[in-house]
């Protein structure tokens, strides 16, 4: 879940680790979904607007979180 003020370096580092793990394993071990509380874009610490795939309710409905 992205919160307003999230640093782009933090987001990039988190996704890079998961992506590299998938490449090393030569299979999908990890998947990620960018979400925000309300499903709207979030403004990063650096002032960039970061689009998300869904709001937190979408994850709850899928049973990914409770």
Secondary structure by P-SEA (a helix, b strand, c coil): cccccccaaaaaaaaaaaaaaaaaaccccbbbbbbcccccccccccbbbbbbcccaaaaaaacccc
